[in-house]
Amino acid sequence: MFPELAAHKRPLKIWSAASSSGQEPYSIAMSVLETQMKSLVYSVVYTLPQPIYRKLC
């Protein structure tokens, strides 16, 4: 998958939604690095789950 994305010559932006412990974005980054494609420019962004607290009256 990464060689096809690198052929477009645009930076690759990957978003890992609601990563609880940080393992998901780390795994994604390692997968990209394992391809050894030095021409691939990428960034991995992740968000942490934010609990919603509601005050009951």
MDTraj code that builds the backbone (N, CA, C; nanometers):
import mdtraj as md
import numpy as np

residues = "MET PHE PRO GLU LEU ALA ALA HIS LYS ARG PRO LEU LYS ILE TRP SER ALA ALA SER SER SER GLY GLN GLU PRO TYR SER ILE ALA MET SER VAL LEU GLU THR GLN MET LYS SER LEU VAL TYR SER VAL VAL TYR THR LEU PRO GLN PRO ILE TYR ARG LYS LEU CYS".split()
xyz = np.array([
    [0.0820, -0.1191, 0.0000],
    [0.0000, 0.0000, 0.0000],
    [0.0866, 0.1257, 0.0000],
    [0.1934, 0.1282, 0.0766],
    [0.2760, 0.2486, 0.0852],
    [0.3472, 0.2836, -0.0454],
    [0.3947, 0.1856, -0.1231],
    [0.4569, 0.2241, -0.2518],
    [0.3604, 0.2971, -0.3452],
    [0.2345, 0.2554, -0.3463],
    [0.1365, 0.3237, -0.4314],
    [0.1113, 0.4665, -0.3825],
    [0.1084, 0.4835, -0.2509],
    [0.0870, 0.6174, -0.1959],
    [0.2075, 0.7072, -0.2209],
    [0.3266, 0.6506, -0.2153],
    [0.4478, 0.7295, -0.2395],
    [0.4569, 0.7741, -0.3840],
    [0.3956, 0.7000, -0.4745],
    [0.4004, 0.7351, -0.6169],
    [0.3301, 0.8674, -0.6456],
    [0.2395, 0.9088, -0.5582],
    [0.1672, 1.0346, -0.5782],
    [0.2516, 1.1570, -0.5459],
    [0.3656, 1.1350, -0.4804],
    [0.4603, 1.2436, -0.4492],
    [0.3999, 1.3523, -0.3604],
    [0.3041, 1.3143, -0.2772],
    [0.2461, 1.4095, -0.1815],
    [0.2712, 1.3567, -0.0411],
    [0.2831, 1.4457, 0.0580],
    [0.3002, 1.3985, 0.1961],
    [0.1790, 1.3158, 0.2396],
    [0.2059, 1.2114, 0.3116],
    [0.1020, 1.1221, 0.3609],
    [0.0691, 1.1604, 0.5047],
    [-0.0571, 1.1856, 0.5318],
    [-0.1015, 1.2199, 0.6661],
    [-0.1916, 1.1079, 0.7171],
    [-0.1531, 1.0485, 0.8286],
    [-0.2265, 0.9360, 0.8850],
    [-0.2796, 0.9777, 1.0217],
    [-0.4083, 0.9539, 1.0430],
    [-0.4710, 0.9879, 1.1709],
    [-0.5164, 0.8600, 1.2388],
    [-0.4727, 0.8411, 1.3623],
    [-0.5159, 0.7285, 1.4438],
    [-0.6104, 0.7842, 1.5498],
    [-0.7370, 0.7537, 1.5350],
    [-0.8380, 0.8098, 1.6246],
    [-0.8499, 0.7285, 1.7528],
    [-0.8636, 0.7978, 1.8629],
    [-0.8899, 0.7396, 1.9949],
    [-0.7910, 0.6289, 2.0309],
    [-0.6626, 0.6629, 2.0295],
    [-0.5630, 0.5650, 2.0714],
    [-0.5485, 0.5731, 2.2229],
    [-0.5750, 0.4639, 2.2890],
    [-0.5790, 0.4654, 2.4348],
    [-0.4409, 0.4645, 2.4981],
    [-0.3479, 0.3910, 2.4404],
    [-0.2168, 0.3805, 2.5042],
    [-0.1018, 0.4254, 2.4151],
    [-0.1303, 0.4672, 2.2953],
    [-0.0256, 0.5112, 2.2047],
    [0.0328, 0.3998, 2.1197],
    [-0.0133, 0.2774, 2.1365],
    [0.0404, 0.1659, 2.0586],
    [0.0001, 0.1730, 1.9120],
    [-0.1189, 0.2225, 1.8852],
    [-0.1682, 0.2254, 1.7482],
    [-0.0849, 0.3164, 1.6589],
    [-0.0630, 0.4442, 1.6965],
    [0.0191, 0.5296, 1.6093],
    [0.1636, 0.4812, 1.6002],
    [0.2146, 0.4212, 1.7072],
    [0.3503, 0.3669, 1.7040],
    [0.3582, 0.2536, 1.6015],
    [0.2597, 0.1660, 1.6010],
    [0.2571, 0.0547, 1.5049],
    [0.2480, 0.1046, 1.3619],
    [0.1688, 0.2086, 1.3407],
    [0.1571, 0.2664, 1.2062],
    [0.2912, 0.3227, 1.1613],
    [0.3576, 0.3979, 1.2484],
    [0.4875, 0.4562, 1.2149],
    [0.5904, 0.3476, 1.1863],
    [0.5903, 0.2404, 1.2639],
    [0.6848, 0.1311, 1.2409],
    [0.6562, 0.0613, 1.1077],
    [0.5299, 0.0487, 1.0723],
    [0.4942, -0.0123, 0.9438],
    [0.5481, 0.0705, 0.8281],
    [0.5383, 0.2014, 0.8388],
    [0.5903, 0.2888, 0.7332],
    [0.7426, 0.2782, 0.7275],
    [0.8076, 0.2786, 0.8432],
    [0.9536, 0.2699, 0.8454],
    [1.0049, 0.1370, 0.7900],
    [0.9294, 0.0309, 0.8113],
    [0.9711, -0.1005, 0.7619],
    [0.9717, -0.1086, 0.6095],
    [0.8983, -0.0213, 0.5436],
    [0.8993, -0.0217, 0.3970],
    [1.0308, 0.0322, 0.3430],
    [1.1065, 0.1026, 0.4257],
    [1.2361, 0.1604, 0.3899],
    [1.2267, 0.2496, 0.2675],
    [1.1173, 0.3211, 0.2573],
    [1.0990, 0.4141, 0.1460],
    [1.1405, 0.5529, 0.1931],
    [1.2600, 0.5904, 0.1610],
    [1.3130, 0.7182, 0.2074],
    [1.2454, 0.8375, 0.1405],
    [1.1807, 0.8149, 0.0273],
    [1.1167, 0.9257, -0.0434],
    [0.9766, 0.9560, 0.0113],
    [0.9244, 0.8689, 0.0949],
    [0.7893, 0.8880, 0.1477],
    [0.7917, 0.9851, 0.2654],
    [0.7232, 1.0965, 0.2497],
    [0.7108, 1.1948, 0.3570],
    [0.5770, 1.1696, 0.4250],
    [0.5786, 1.1491, 0.5555],
    [0.4550, 1.1161, 0.6251],
    [0.4534, 1.1747, 0.7654],
    [0.3352, 1.1841, 0.8191],
    [0.3171, 1.2226, 0.9591],
    [0.2039, 1.1378, 1.0156],
    [0.2190, 1.1020, 1.1421],
    [0.1169, 1.0245, 1.2114],
    [0.0644, 1.1111, 1.3247],
    [-0.0649, 1.1345, 1.3239],
    [-0.1307, 1.2153, 1.4264],
    [-0.2276, 1.1255, 1.5003],
    [-0.2356, 1.1423, 1.6296],
    [-0.3310, 1.0629, 1.7059],
    [-0.4069, 1.1510, 1.8035],
    [-0.5234, 1.1037, 1.8403],
    [-0.6031, 1.1737, 1.9401],
    [-0.6325, 1.0776, 2.0543],
    [-0.6367, 1.1325, 2.1717],
    [-0.6697, 1.0535, 2.2899],
    [-0.8196, 1.0639, 2.3158],
    [-0.8788, 0.9574, 2.3651],
    [-1.0223, 0.9662, 2.3969],
    [-1.0432, 1.0615, 2.5140],
    [-1.1364, 1.1502, 2.4978],
    [-1.1679, 1.2465, 2.6028],
    [-1.3022, 1.2109, 2.6649],
    [-1.3020, 1.1737, 2.7924],
    [-1.4308, 1.1424, 2.8549],
    [-1.5173, 1.2677, 2.8672],
    [-1.6424, 1.2484, 2.8501],
    [-1.7373, 1.3606, 2.8636],
    [-1.8045, 1.3482, 2.9990],
    [-1.7836, 1.4484, 3.0792],
    [-1.8447, 1.4498, 3.2118],
    [-1.9633, 1.5439, 3.2105],
    [-2.0735, 1.4989, 3.2628],
    [-2.1924, 1.5839, 3.2704],
    [-2.2346, 1.5948, 3.4156],
    [-2.2585, 1.7142, 3.4541],
    [-2.3033, 1.7375, 3.5901],
    [-2.4568, 1.7284, 3.5914],
    [-2.5061, 1.6389, 3.6704],
    [-2.6504, 1.6231, 3.6813],
    [-2.7028, 1.7136, 3.7921],
    [-2.8059, 1.7904, 3.7643],
    [-2.8640, 1.8821, 3.8637],
    [-2.9731, 1.8152, 3.9428],
])
top = md.Topology()
chain = top.add_chain()
for i, resn in enumerate(residues, 1):
    res = top.add_residue(resn, chain, resSeq=i)
    for name in ("N", "CA", "C"):
        top.add_atom(name, md.element.get_by_symbol(name[0]), res)
traj = md.Trajectory(xyz[None], top)
